Amino acid sequence: MREIGQNLNGAKERVKKLLGIPVLIKVNSGRGKSAIFRGEVAAVFPAVFTVRLDSGETKTFSYADVHTRGVLFLKPED
């Protein structure tokens, strides 16, 4: 059986390492739909983190989204 808390802490640490680094973010919306955004992790909080997109928009995600692979971080290709 998985230890959920342990893996969520791992997701938090991975997101903290990306703070301020440009990334591509693939968001799985369900039913085979996904969207890709370019931006950077702007802030980390105890339960969520925010991403500032290149368009100026801010999106908020939970660490559970990262843990369940609903949000994937990709290396940007220039």
C-alpha positions in Angstrom: 0.0 0.0 0.0 1.2 3.5 -0.8 2.1 6.1 1.8 0.2 9.1 0.4 1.7 11.7 2.7 5.2 10.6 1.7 4.5 11.0 -2.0 2.8 14.4 -1.5 5.9 15.6 0.3 7.9 14.5 -2.6 5.7 16.4 -5.0 6.0 19.5 -2.9 9.8 19.2 -3.0 9.8 18.8 -6.8 7.7 21.9 -7.2 9.9 23.9 -4.8 12.9 23.1 -6.9 11.2 24.6 -10.0 10.5 27.9 -8.3 11.4 30.7 -10.8 12.5 28.3 -13.5 10.8 28.5 -17.0 8.8 25.3 -17.7 6.2 23.9 -19.9 3.2 22.7 -18.0 0.9 20.0 -19.4 -2.5 20.0 -17.6 -4.7 16.9 -18.1 -8.3 18.1 -18.1 -9.8 14.6 -18.3 -11.5 12.6 -21.1 -8.4 12.8 -23.2 -8.2 16.6 -23.1 -5.1 18.4 -22.1 -3.5 21.9 -22.5 0.1 23.0 -22.5 1.2 26.3 -21.0 4.5 28.1 -20.8 5.4 29.9 -17.6 7.2 29.5 -14.3 6.3 28.5 -10.8 5.7 31.9 -9.1 4.9 30.9 -5.5 4.5 27.8 -3.3 2.1 27.5 -0.3 1.4 24.7 2.1 -1.5 23.2 0.0 -1.1 24.8 -3.5 1.3 26.5 -5.8 0.8 29.2 -8.4 2.1 29.3 -11.9 2.5 32.6 -13.8 2.0 32.0 -17.5 3.9 34.0 -20.2 0.6 35.6 -21.1 0.4 37.2 -17.6 -2.3 34.9 -16.3 -1.9 33.1 -13.0 -3.1 29.5 -12.5 -3.3 27.6 -9.2 -2.7 23.9 -8.7 -2.5 21.5 -5.8 0.3 19.1 -5.1 -2.1 16.3 -5.5 -2.4 17.3 -9.2 1.3 16.7 -9.5 1.2 13.5 -7.5 -1.6 12.0 -9.7 0.0 13.3 -12.9 -2.8 15.7 -13.7 -0.1 18.3 -14.0 3.2 17.5 -15.7 6.3 19.7 -15.9 8.1 19.5 -19.2 11.5 21.0 -20.2 10.9 24.0 -22.5 12.4 23.7 -26.0 13.7 27.0 -27.3 
